């Protein structure tokens, strides 16, 4: 089918962008420390970038609906992200990264909602599968990026257990990180050419001033509640006590492999049995994952590795259940898909910021509280979605 050719192209675009991003993300905190930054600097850089990306999502989706075009936002978004990444390795102070990551995240905010709206424009009957294919290829990029950065760190002899305080002034380690950042930034440019091969669907609804439906508002509210409890994967790594960067990236790669392998299947499943049921399964699965992480330290040591691997594979299944299918559901519930995708993605994005803060505060009190918090909110979200009238 012609539309699935375009979905594959969109997936390839996201694949290269994610290879680049997932090569950068695991080593960026270490690079920030090597530039004299602290934990506060890392938190500020990550939080600031995500916050402004969420603002950009609101406006890019709405404007793309207004002008009836999507590709121009994709070119601008992927292009600005790639250019900003190119300057990462040449930073000499941590605040340079703050500025550059801000631009990079704005690029992500500009391209995301119009791209996801275009998928909804292209495919009418099998949207779950279409979004699933796109998320699978996007996540395959994360797998490749994780494995590639792990291989390069090993090849360059990166000291995995090097104390953070010893990164400052360590020119040898800084040069290793710079080389990897340069490679990652160059890969980001591979995402741009395929954009010009994707068909542009001129939206016939661009002149309409459609209001967001009550059903869509309810679903966005439910999803936002879930994301208030969907804290960073870093807490899962901390829970099992892994401080070795190689094992951490290995587990993160397993998470992405599970996500990539299952995304299309669960997308097709939602086309057959309905989005609401499949997304609810994802929320409930996250509840079980959180419960598993509450008790994993209390299991005998011989079960530690297999249980940690199983839980990260199940964690990947959560995203396969929900990520593509939520976007498909938003497209199902709206004609002005760019506006709807922008509001949805911004809402869950903003929820993720306090989710991290609350999870961190609870962690400092008692680690089990973090996962109890996630389990309770995901279960509440599943119950609310089960009562949702679609």
Secondary structure, DSSP 8 states (H G I E B T S, - for coil): -HHHHHHHHHHHHHHHHHHHHHHHHHHHHHHHHHTT--HHHHHHHHHHHHHHHHHHHHHHHHHHHHHT--HHHHHHHHHHHHHHHHHHTT-SSHHHHHHHHHHHHHHHHHHHHHHHHHHHHH-SS-HHHHHHHHHHHHHHHHHHHHHHHHHHHHHHT--TT--GGGTTT-HHHHHHHHHHHHHHHHHHTHHHHGGGGS-----TTTT------HHHHHHHHHHHHHHHS---THHHHHHTT---HHHHHHHHHHHHHHHHHHHHHHHHHHHHH-HHHHHHHHHHHHHHHHHHHHHGGGS-GGGHHHHHHHHHHHHHHHHHHHHHHHHHHHHHT-SSHHHHHHHHHHHHHHHHHHHHHHHHHHHHH-HHHHHHHHHHHHHHHHHHHHT---
